[in-house]
């Protein structure tokens, strides 16, 4: 059973997004609180994204940018849009 903030990823993804997520050159960016980002950058403390992914934020964005494709995590995007509705 999914909570109010969890999203069934299989329902929202189209074929193009699935292809991008399967590509190893794709970098997925996540939403997390400013506090979690700063703690990660300053102390190296892992933080939790809106989707539940736990990782340590970095300022370099995951390596060589020129050969990578960056997308926003669809689950984080959906949750963020839900939280920012008026």
PyMOL commands that set and color helices and strands:
alter all, ss='L'
color gray80, all
select helices_A, chain A and resi 9-12+15-22+34-43+74-83
alter helices_A, ss='H'
color red, helices_A
select strands_A, chain A and resi 26-29+47-48+54-55+69-72
alter strands_A, ss='S'
color yellow, strands_A
deselect
rebuild
show_as cartoon
